[in-house]
Amino acid sequence: MKIDIRVTEILSRVVTIDSDSVEEALDSVENMYNTEDIVLDYSDFDGDVIIEKKEDDFLSRKDLLVNRLIDYLIKDEEKHYEESEQPKEHIYLTLLKLKQYIK
């Protein structure tokens, strides 16, 4: 019997940045990462290793539950976001970002 098991080592680094908002800071660091101003390597290994059985294209159970929660909330929050004239710190924007991370 063949069973697909994924082994994931987690690299992480804390980047301190001056910014006017959390969203702006996240966007700045994401841009730095995408342009390779931030490149993680072996020294960023934080000791975490995840070993998991393949489930739904390797989405973890936690990711599946978070996706379900996002799907439940996102339509109502989008409506509220639009009605509130699109404030920068609205939970709808957080739900969108979270959904991107857990595709």
Order of alpha helices (4+ residues) and beta strands (2+ residues): beta-alpha-beta-alpha-alpha
